[in-house]
Amino acid sequence: MAEKVDERIAREAKRLAEEDYSLIANMVSGVTNKQKYVESRTEHYIKKLLKKQ
């Protein structure tokens, strides 16, 4: 990610992304690349959390 993000937002976004992964992994046995998924969802949540500010 190019811009520097507030550390709290980055941690919260990663936590939410890992939560998403856990939910999906429990439903779908094909989700194997956790790191790539979590990175993608972390970026998604960072954008979402930044919009809230």
C-alpha distance matrix in Angstrom:
0.0 3.8 5.9 7.6 8.7 12.3 13.1 15.5 13.3 10.8 14.1 15.7 13.1 13.3 17.0 17.4 15.5 17.9 20.7 20.1 20.1 23.3 25.0 24.2 25.1 28.4 29.1 27.9 28.8 26.7 23.2 22.9 19.3 18.2 15.1 13.7 14.9 13.6 10.0 10.5 12.5 10.3 7.8 11.2 12.6 10.0 10.8 14.4 14.8 13.6 16.2 18.8 18.7
3.8 0.0 3.8 6.7 9.1 12.8 14.3 17.0 15.0 13.1 16.6 18.3 16.0 16.5 20.2 20.6 19.0 21.5 24.2 23.6 23.8 27.0 28.6 27.8 28.8 32.1 32.7 31.6 32.5 30.3 26.9 26.5 22.9 22.0 18.8 17.3 18.6 17.4 13.8 14.1 16.0 13.8 11.0 14.0 15.3 12.3 12.4 16.2 16.4 14.3 16.8 19.6 19.0
5.9 3.8 0.0 3.8 6.2 9.8 12.0 14.6 12.7 11.6 15.3 16.8 14.9 16.2 19.5 19.9 19.1 21.7 24.1 23.8 24.5 27.5 28.9 28.6 29.9 32.9 33.6 32.9 34.0 32.1 28.6 28.5 25.0 23.5 20.5 19.4 20.2 18.4 15.1 15.5 16.6 13.9 11.3 14.0 14.5 10.9 11.2 14.7 14.3 11.7 14.5 17.1 15.9
7.6 6.7 3.8 0.0 3.8 6.8 8.7 11.8 10.7 9.5 12.9 14.9 13.8 14.9 18.0 18.9 18.6 20.8 23.2 23.5 24.2 26.9 28.5 28.7 29.7 32.6 33.7 33.2 34.3 32.7 29.0 28.7 25.3 23.4 20.3 19.9 20.6 18.3 15.3 16.4 17.0 13.8 12.0 14.9 14.5 10.8 12.1 15.2 13.8 11.7 15.0 16.8 15.2
8.7 9.1 6.2 3.8 0.0 3.8 6.1 8.4 6.9 6.4 9.9 11.3 10.6 12.2 14.9 15.7 15.9 18.2 20.2 20.7 21.8 24.3 25.8 26.2 27.5 30.1 31.3 31.1 32.4 31.2 27.4 27.4 24.3 22.0 19.3 19.1 19.2 16.5 14.1 15.2 14.9 11.5 10.3 12.8 11.6 7.9 9.8 12.3 10.4 8.7 12.4 13.7 12.3
12.3 12.8 9.8 6.8 3.8 0.0 3.8 5.5 5.3 6.3 8.8 10.1 10.6 12.4 14.4 15.5 16.5 18.5 20.1 21.2 22.6 24.6 26.1 27.1 28.3 30.6 32.0 32.2 33.6 32.7 29.0 29.0 26.1 23.4 20.9 21.3 21.1 18.0 16.2 17.5 16.6 13.0 12.7 14.7 12.6 9.3 11.6 13.1 10.3 9.1 12.9 13.2 11.3
13.1 14.3 12.0 8.7 6.1 3.8 0.0 3.8 5.4 5.0 6.2 8.6 9.8 10.6 12.3 14.3 15.2 16.5 18.4 20.0 21.0 22.6 24.5 25.7 26.6 28.7 30.5 30.9 31.9 31.3 27.5 27.2 24.4 21.5 19.0 20.0 19.9 16.5 15.1 17.1 16.1 12.4 13.1 15.4 13.0 10.3 13.5 14.8 11.9 11.8 15.6 15.5 14.1
15.5 17.0 14.6 11.8 8.4 5.5 3.8 0.0 3.8 5.4 5.2 6.1 8.5 9.9 10.6 12.3 14.1 15.4 16.5 18.4 20.0 21.2 22.8 24.4 25.6 27.3 29.1 29.9 31.2 30.9 27.2 27.3 24.9 21.6 19.8 20.9 20.1 16.6 15.9 17.6 15.9 12.4 13.6 15.1 12.0 10.1 13.3 13.5 10.2 11.1 14.5 13.6 12.5
13.3 15.0 12.7 10.7 6.9 5.3 5.4 3.8 0.0 3.8 5.5 5.1 5.9 8.5 9.8 10.5 12.0 14.2 15.2 16.4 18.2 20.0 21.2 22.4 23.9 25.9 27.2 27.9 29.4 29.0 25.3 25.7 23.2 20.2 18.4 19.0 17.9 14.7 13.8 14.9 13.0 9.7 10.4 11.5 8.5 6.4 9.5 9.8 6.8 7.7 11.2 10.8 10.3
10.8 13.1 11.6 9.5 6.4 6.3 5.0 5.4 3.8 0.0 3.8 5.5 5.1 6.2 8.6 10.0 10.5 12.3 14.2 15.3 16.4 18.4 20.1 21.0 22.1 24.4 25.9 26.2 27.4 26.7 22.9 22.9 20.2 17.3 15.1 15.8 15.3 11.9 10.7 12.4 11.1 7.4 8.5 10.6 8.4 6.3 9.9 11.1 9.1 9.9 13.5 13.8 13.6
14.1 16.6 15.3 12.9 9.9 8.8 6.2 5.2 5.5 3.8 0.0 3.8 5.5 5.2 6.2 8.7 9.8 10.6 12.3 14.3 15.3 16.6 18.6 20.0 20.8 22.7 24.7 25.3 26.3 26.1 22.3 22.3 19.9 16.6 14.8 16.3 15.5 11.8 11.7 13.9 12.1 8.7 11.1 12.8 10.1 9.2 12.9 13.3 11.0 12.8 16.0 15.6 15.6
15.7 18.3 16.8 14.9 11.3 10.1 8.6 6.1 5.1 5.5 3.8 0.0 3.8 5.5 5.1 6.2 8.6 9.9 10.6 12.4 14.3 15.4 16.7 18.5 19.8 21.4 23.1 24.0 25.6 25.6 21.9 22.5 20.5 17.1 16.1 17.2 15.6 12.1 12.6 13.9 11.3 8.5 11.0 11.5 8.1 8.2 11.7 11.0 8.7 11.3 14.0 13.1 13.7
13.1 16.0 14.9 13.8 10.6 10.6 9.8 8.5 5.9 5.1 5.5 3.8 0.0 3.8 5.4 5.2 6.1 8.7 9.8 10.6 12.3 14.3 15.5 16.5 18.1 20.1 21.4 21.9 23.6 23.1 19.5 20.2 18.0 14.9 13.8 14.3 12.6 9.4 9.5 10.3 7.7 4.9 7.3 7.8 4.8 5.4 8.9 8.7 7.5 10.1 12.6 12.6 13.8
13.3 16.5 16.2 14.9 12.2 12.4 10.6 9.9 8.5 6.2 5.2 5.5 3.8 0.0 3.8 5.4 5.0 6.1 8.5 9.8 10.4 12.3 14.3 15.2 16.1 18.3 20.1 20.3 21.4 21.0 17.3 17.5 15.2 11.9 10.6 11.9 10.6 6.9 7.6 9.5 7.5 4.8 8.3 9.6 7.7 8.4 11.9 12.2 11.3 13.6 16.3 16.4 17.5
17.0 20.2 19.5 18.0 14.9 14.4 12.3 10.6 9.8 8.6 6.2 5.1 5.4 3.8 0.0 3.8 5.4 5.2 6.2 8.7 9.9 10.7 12.6 14.4 15.2 16.8 18.8 19.7 21.0 21.2 17.7 18.1 16.6 12.9 12.6 14.3 12.4 8.9 10.8 12.4 9.7 8.0 11.5 12.0 9.4 10.9 14.2 13.5 12.4 15.3 17.7 17.0 18.3
17.4 20.6 19.9 18.9 15.7 15.5 14.3 12.3 10.5 10.0 8.7 6.2 5.2 5.4 3.8 0.0 3.8 5.5 5.0 6.2 8.7 9.9 10.7 12.4 14.1 15.6 17.0 18.0 19.9 20.1 16.7 17.9 16.6 13.3 13.5 14.4 11.7 8.9 11.0 11.4 7.9 7.3 10.6 9.8 7.3 9.9 12.5 11.2 10.7 14.1 15.7 15.1 17.1
15.5 19.0 19.1 18.6 15.9 16.5 15.2 14.1 12.0 10.5 9.8 8.6 6.1 5.0 5.4 3.8 0.0 3.8 5.4 5.0 6.2 8.7 10.0 10.6 12.0 14.3 15.5 15.8 17.4 17.1 13.6 14.6 13.1 9.9 10.1 10.7 7.9 5.3 7.7 8.0 4.9 5.3 8.7 8.3 7.3 9.9 12.3 11.8 12.3 15.1 16.8 17.0 19.1
17.9 21.5 21.7 20.8 18.2 18.5 16.5 15.4 14.2 12.3 10.6 9.9 8.7 6.1 5.2 5.5 3.8 0.0 3.8 5.4 5.0 6.2 8.7 9.8 10.2 12.3 14.3 14.8 15.8 16.1 12.5 13.1 12.0 8.4 9.2 10.9 8.6 5.8 9.1 10.5 8.1 8.2 11.9 12.1 10.9 13.2 16.0 15.5 15.5 18.4 20.4 20.3 22.1
20.7 24.2 24.1 23.2 20.2 20.1 18.4 16.5 15.2 14.2 12.3 10.6 9.8 8.5 6.2 5.0 5.4 3.8 0.0 3.8 5.4 5.2 6.4 8.7 9.9 10.9 12.8 14.2 15.8 16.7 13.6 14.9 14.6 11.2 12.7 14.1 11.2 9.1 12.4 13.0 9.9 10.5 14.0 13.2 11.6 14.5 16.9 15.6 15.6 19.0 20.4 19.8 22.0
20.1 23.6 23.8 23.5 20.7 21.2 20.0 18.4 16.4 15.3 14.3 12.4 10.6 9.8 8.7 6.2 5.0 5.4 3.8 0.0 3.8 5.5 5.2 6.2 8.5 10.0 10.9 11.9 14.1 14.5 11.5 13.5 13.3 10.5 12.4 12.8 9.3 8.3 11.6 11.1 8.0 10.0 12.9 11.4 10.7 14.1 15.8 14.5 15.5 18.7 19.6 19.5 22.1
20.1 23.8 24.5 24.2 21.8 22.6 21.0 20.0 18.2 16.4 15.3 14.3 12.3 10.4 9.9 8.7 6.2 5.0 5.4 3.8 0.0 3.8 5.4 5.1 5.8 8.4 9.8 10.0 11.3 11.6 8.3 9.9 9.8 7.1 9.6 10.4 7.2 6.8 10.5 10.6 8.6 10.7 13.7 13.0 12.9 15.9 17.8 17.1 18.2 21.1 22.4 22.6 25.0
23.3 27.0 27.5 26.9 24.3 24.6 22.6 21.2 20.0 18.4 16.6 15.4 14.3 12.3 10.7 9.9 8.7 6.2 5.2 5.5 3.8 0.0 3.8 5.5 5.1 6.1 8.7 9.9 11.0 12.4 9.8 11.2 12.0 9.2 12.0 13.6 10.7 10.0 13.8 14.3 12.1 13.7 17.0 16.3 15.6 18.6 20.8 19.7 20.3 23.5 24.8 24.5 26.9
25.0 28.6 28.9 28.5 25.8 26.1 24.5 22.8 21.2 20.1 18.6 16.7 15.5 14.3 12.6 10.7 10.0 8.7 6.4 5.2 5.4 3.8 0.0 3.8 5.6 5.3 6.6 8.7 11.0 12.7 10.7 13.0 14.2 11.9 14.9 15.7 12.3 12.2 15.8 15.4 12.8 15.0 18.0 16.4 15.9 19.3 20.9 19.3 20.3 23.7 24.4 24.0 26.8
24.2 27.8 28.6 28.7 26.2 27.1 25.7 24.4 22.4 21.0 20.0 18.5 16.5 15.2 14.4 12.4 10.6 9.8 8.7 6.2 5.1 5.5 3.8 0.0 3.8 5.3 5.0 5.8 8.4 9.4 7.5 10.5 11.9 10.5 13.7 13.8 10.4 11.4 14.9 14.0 12.0 14.9 17.4 15.9 16.2 19.6 20.8 19.7 21.2 24.3 24.9 25.1 27.9
25.1 28.8 29.9 29.7 27.5 28.3 26.6 25.6 23.9 22.1 20.8 19.8 18.1 16.1 15.2 14.1 12.0 10.2 9.9 8.5 5.8 5.1 5.6 3.8 0.0 3.8 5.4 5.2 6.0 7.6 5.8 8.0 10.1 8.9 12.6 13.4 10.6 11.7 15.3 15.1 13.8 16.3 19.0 18.2 18.5 21.5 23.2 22.4 23.7 26.7 27.7 27.9 30.5
28.4 32.1 32.9 32.6 30.1 30.6 28.7 27.3 25.9 24.4 22.7 21.4 20.1 18.3 16.8 15.6 14.3 12.3 10.9 10.0 8.4 6.1 5.3 5.3 3.8 0.0 3.8 5.9 7.0 9.9 9.2 11.3 13.8 12.4 16.1 17.1 14.3 14.9 18.6 18.5 16.7 19.0 21.9 20.8 20.6 23.9 25.6 24.3 25.4 28.7 29.5 29.3 32.0
29.1 32.7 33.6 33.7 31.3 32.0 30.5 29.1 27.2 25.9 24.7 23.1 21.4 20.1 18.8 17.0 15.5 14.3 12.8 10.9 9.8 8.7 6.6 5.0 5.4 3.8 0.0 3.8 6.6 9.1 9.3 12.3 14.8 14.1 17.7 18.0 14.9 16.2 19.7 18.8 17.0 19.9 22.4 20.7 21.0 24.5 25.7 24.3 25.9 29.1 29.4 29.4 32.4
27.9 31.6 32.9 33.2 31.1 32.2 30.9 29.9 27.9 26.2 25.3 24.0 21.9 20.3 19.7 18.0 15.8 14.8 14.2 11.9 10.0 9.9 8.7 5.8 5.2 5.9 3.8 0.0 3.8 5.5 6.3 9.5 12.3 12.5 16.1 16.0 13.3 15.3 18.5 17.5 16.5 19.6 21.8 20.4 21.4 24.6 25.7 24.8 26.7 29.6 30.0 30.4 33.4
28.8 32.5 34.0 34.3 32.4 33.6 31.9 31.2 29.4 27.4 26.3 25.6 23.6 21.4 21.0 19.9 17.4 15.8 15.8 14.1 11.3 11.0 11.0 8.4 6.0 7.0 6.6 3.8 0.0 3.8 5.8 7.7 11.2 11.9 15.6 15.9 13.9 16.1 19.1 18.7 18.2 21.1 23.3 22.5 23.5 26.5 27.8 27.3 29.0 31.8 32.6 33.1 35.8
26.7 30.3 32.1 32.7 31.2 32.7 31.3 30.9 29.0 26.7 26.1 25.6 23.1 21.0 21.2 20.1 17.1 16.1 16.7 14.5 11.6 12.4 12.7 9.4 7.6 9.9 9.1 5.5 3.8 0.0 3.8 5.8 9.0 10.7 14.1 13.6 12.1 14.9 17.5 16.7 16.9 19.9 21.7 21.1 22.6 25.4 26.5 26.4 28.4 30.8 31.6 32.6 35.2
23.2 26.9 28.6 29.0 27.4 29.0 27.5 27.2 25.3 22.9 22.3 21.9 19.5 17.3 17.7 16.7 13.6 12.5 13.6 11.5 8.3 9.8 10.7 7.5 5.8 9.2 9.3 6.3 5.8 3.8 0.0 3.8 6.1 7.2 10.6 10.2 8.4 11.1 13.8 13.3 13.4 16.2 18.2 17.8 19.2 21.9 23.2 23.2 25.0 27.4 28.4 29.3 31.8
22.9 26.5 28.5 28.7 27.4 29.0 27.2 27.3 25.7 22.9 22.3 22.5 20.2 17.5 18.1 17.9 14.6 13.1 14.9 13.5 9.9 11.2 13.0 10.5 8.0 11.3 12.3 9.5 7.7 5.8 3.8 0.0 3.8 5.8 8.9 9.2 8.8 11.2 13.5 13.9 14.6 16.8 18.9 19.2 20.6 22.8 24.4 24.9 26.3 28.6 30.0 31.0 33.2
19.3 22.9 25.0 25.3 24.3 26.1 24.4 24.9 23.2 20.2 19.9 20.5 18.0 15.2 16.6 16.6 13.1 12.0 14.6 13.3 9.8 12.0 14.2 11.9 10.1 13.8 14.8 12.3 11.2 9.0 6.1 3.8 0.0 3.8 5.7 5.6 6.3 8.7 10.3 11.0 12.4 14.2 16.0 16.9 18.4 20.2 21.9 22.8 24.2 26.1 27.8 29.0 30.9
18.2 22.0 23.5 23.4 22.0 23.4 21.5 21.6 20.2 17.3 16.6 17.1 14.9 11.9 12.9 13.3 9.9 8.4 11.2 10.5 7.1 9.2 11.9 10.5 8.9 12.4 14.1 12.5 11.9 10.7 7.2 5.8 3.8 0.0 3.8 5.6 5.1 5.9 8.5 9.9 10.4 11.7 14.2 15.1 16.0 17.8 19.9 20.6 21.5 23.7 25.6 26.5 28.3
15.1 18.8 20.5 20.3 19.3 20.9 19.0 19.8 18.4 15.1 14.8 16.1 13.8 10.6 12.6 13.5 10.1 9.2 12.7 12.4 9.6 12.0 14.9 13.7 12.6 16.1 17.7 16.1 15.6 14.1 10.6 8.9 5.7 3.8 0.0 3.8 5.4 5.2 6.1 8.6 9.9 10.3 12.4 14.2 15.2 16.2 18.5 19.8 20.5 22.2 24.4 25.6 26.9
13.7 17.3 19.4 19.9 19.1 21.3 20.0 20.9 19.0 15.8 16.3 17.2 14.3 11.9 14.3 14.4 10.7 10.9 14.1 12.8 10.4 13.6 15.7 13.8 13.4 17.1 18.0 16.0 15.9 13.6 10.2 9.2 5.6 5.6 3.8 0.0 3.8 5.5 5.2 6.3 8.7 9.9 11.0 12.6 14.4 15.5 17.1 18.7 20.0 21.4 23.3 24.9 26.5
14.9 18.6 20.2 20.6 19.2 21.1 19.9 20.1 17.9 15.3 15.5 15.6 12.6 10.6 12.4 11.7 7.9 8.6 11.2 9.3 7.2 10.7 12.3 10.4 10.6 14.3 14.9 13.3 13.9 12.1 8.4 8.8 6.3 5.1 5.4 3.8 0.0 3.8 5.5 5.2 6.2 8.4 10.1 10.6 12.3 14.2 15.7 16.5 18.1 20.0 21.5 22.9 24.9
13.6 17.4 18.4 18.3 16.5 18.0 16.5 16.6 14.7 11.9 11.8 12.1 9.4 6.9 8.9 8.9 5.3 5.8 9.1 8.3 6.8 10.0 12.2 11.4 11.7 14.9 16.2 15.3 16.1 14.9 11.1 11.2 8.7 5.9 5.2 5.5 3.8 0.0 3.8 5.4 5.1 5.8 8.6 9.7 10.3 11.9 14.2 14.9 15.7 17.8 19.8 20.8 22.4
10.0 13.8 15.1 15.3 14.1 16.2 15.1 15.9 13.8 10.7 11.7 12.6 9.5 7.6 10.8 11.0 7.7 9.1 12.4 11.6 10.5 13.8 15.8 14.9 15.3 18.6 19.7 18.5 19.1 17.5 13.8 13.5 10.3 8.5 6.1 5.2 5.5 3.8 0.0 3.8 5.6 5.0 6.4 8.7 10.0 10.5 12.6 14.3 15.2 16.4 18.7 20.2 21.5
10.5 14.1 15.5 16.4 15.2 17.5 17.1 17.6 14.9 12.4 13.9 13.9 10.3 9.5 12.4 11.4 8.0 10.5 13.0 11.1 10.6 14.3 15.4 14.0 15.1 18.5 18.8 17.5 18.7 16.7 13.3 13.9 11.0 9.9 8.6 6.3 5.2 5.4 3.8 0.0 3.8 5.5 5.4 6.4 8.9 10.1 11.1 12.7 14.5 15.7 17.2 19.1 20.9
12.5 16.0 16.6 17.0 14.9 16.6 16.1 15.9 13.0 11.1 12.1 11.3 7.7 7.5 9.7 7.9 4.9 8.1 9.9 8.0 8.6 12.1 12.8 12.0 13.8 16.7 17.0 16.5 18.2 16.9 13.4 14.6 12.4 10.4 9.9 8.7 6.2 5.1 5.6 3.8 0.0 3.8 5.4 4.8 6.2 8.5 9.9 10.4 12.0 14.0 15.4 16.7 18.8
10.3 13.8 13.9 13.8 11.5 13.0 12.4 12.4 9.7 7.4 8.7 8.5 4.9 4.8 8.0 7.3 5.3 8.2 10.5 10.0 10.7 13.7 15.0 14.9 16.3 19.0 19.9 19.6 21.1 19.9 16.2 16.8 14.2 11.7 10.3 9.9 8.4 5.8 5.0 5.5 3.8 0.0 3.8 5.4 5.2 6.1 8.7 9.7 10.3 12.0 14.2 15.3 16.8
7.8 11.0 11.3 12.0 10.3 12.7 13.1 13.6 10.4 8.5 11.1 11.0 7.3 8.3 11.5 10.6 8.7 11.9 14.0 12.9 13.7 17.0 18.0 17.4 19.0 21.9 22.4 21.8 23.3 21.7 18.2 18.9 16.0 14.2 12.4 11.0 10.1 8.6 6.4 5.4 5.4 3.8 0.0 3.8 5.5 5.0 6.3 8.6 9.9 10.5 12.5 14.5 15.8
11.2 14.0 14.0 14.9 12.8 14.7 15.4 15.1 11.5 10.6 12.8 11.5 7.8 9.6 12.0 9.8 8.3 12.1 13.2 11.4 13.0 16.3 16.4 15.9 18.2 20.8 20.7 20.4 22.5 21.1 17.8 19.2 16.9 15.1 14.2 12.6 10.6 9.7 8.7 6.4 4.8 5.4 3.8 0.0 3.8 5.5 5.4 6.3 8.7 10.1 11.0 12.9 15.1
12.6 15.3 14.5 14.5 11.6 12.6 13.0 12.0 8.5 8.4 10.1 8.1 4.8 7.7 9.4 7.3 7.3 10.9 11.6 10.7 12.9 15.6 15.9 16.2 18.5 20.6 21.0 21.4 23.5 22.6 19.2 20.6 18.4 16.0 15.2 14.4 12.3 10.3 10.0 8.9 6.2 5.2 5.5 3.8 0.0 3.8 5.3 4.8 5.9 8.3 9.7 10.6 12.7
10.0 12.3 10.9 10.8 7.9 9.3 10.3 10.1 6.4 6.3 9.2 8.2 5.4 8.4 10.9 9.9 9.9 13.2 14.5 14.1 15.9 18.6 19.3 19.6 21.5 23.9 24.5 24.6 26.5 25.4 21.9 22.8 20.2 17.8 16.2 15.5 14.2 11.9 10.5 10.1 8.5 6.1 5.0 5.5 3.8 0.0 3.8 5.4 5.2 6.0 8.6 10.0 11.0
10.8 12.4 11.2 12.1 9.8 11.6 13.5 13.3 9.5 9.9 12.9 11.7 8.9 11.9 14.2 12.5 12.3 16.0 16.9 15.8 17.8 20.8 20.9 20.8 23.2 25.6 25.7 25.7 27.8 26.5 23.2 24.4 21.9 19.9 18.5 17.1 15.7 14.2 12.6 11.1 9.9 8.7 6.3 5.4 5.3 3.8 0.0 3.8 5.6 5.2 6.3 8.9 10.4
14.4 16.2 14.7 15.2 12.3 13.1 14.8 13.5 9.8 11.1 13.3 11.0 8.7 12.2 13.5 11.2 11.8 15.5 15.6 14.5 17.1 19.7 19.3 19.7 22.4 24.3 24.3 24.8 27.3 26.4 23.2 24.9 22.8 20.6 19.8 18.7 16.5 14.9 14.3 12.7 10.4 9.7 8.6 6.3 4.8 5.4 3.8 0.0 3.8 5.5 5.3 6.7 9.4
14.8 16.4 14.3 13.8 10.4 10.3 11.9 10.2 6.8 9.1 11.0 8.7 7.5 11.3 12.4 10.7 12.3 15.5 15.6 15.5 18.2 20.3 20.3 21.2 23.7 25.4 25.9 26.7 29.0 28.4 25.0 26.3 24.2 21.5 20.5 20.0 18.1 15.7 15.2 14.5 12.0 10.3 9.9 8.7 5.9 5.2 5.6 3.8 0.0 3.8 5.4 5.2 6.9
13.6 14.3 11.7 11.7 8.7 9.1 11.8 11.1 7.7 9.9 12.8 11.3 10.1 13.6 15.3 14.1 15.1 18.4 19.0 18.7 21.1 23.5 23.7 24.3 26.7 28.7 29.1 29.6 31.8 30.8 27.4 28.6 26.1 23.7 22.2 21.4 20.0 17.8 16.4 15.7 14.0 12.0 10.5 10.1 8.3 6.0 5.2 5.5 3.8 0.0 3.8 5.4 5.5
16.2 16.8 14.5 15.0 12.4 12.9 15.6 14.5 11.2 13.5 16.0 14.0 12.6 16.3 17.7 15.7 16.8 20.4 20.4 19.6 22.4 24.8 24.4 24.9 27.7 29.5 29.4 30.0 32.6 31.6 28.4 30.0 27.8 25.6 24.4 23.3 21.5 19.8 18.7 17.2 15.4 14.2 12.5 11.0 9.7 8.6 6.3 5.3 5.4 3.8 0.0 3.8 5.5
18.8 19.6 17.1 16.8 13.7 13.2 15.5 13.6 10.8 13.8 15.6 13.1 12.6 16.4 17.0 15.1 17.0 20.3 19.8 19.5 22.6 24.5 24.0 25.1 27.9 29.3 29.4 30.4 33.1 32.6 29.3 31.0 29.0 26.5 25.6 24.9 22.9 20.8 20.2 19.1 16.7 15.3 14.5 12.9 10.6 10.0 8.9 6.7 5.2 5.4 3.8 0.0 3.8
18.7 19.0 15.9 15.2 12.3 11.3 14.1 12.5 10.3 13.6 15.6 13.7 13.8 17.5 18.3 17.1 19.1 22.1 22.0 22.1 25.0 26.9 26.8 27.9 30.5 32.0 32.4 33.4 35.8 35.2 31.8 33.2 30.9 28.3 26.9 26.5 24.9 22.4 21.5 20.9 18.8 16.8 15.8 15.1 12.7 11.0 10.4 9.4 6.9 5.5 5.5 3.8 0.0
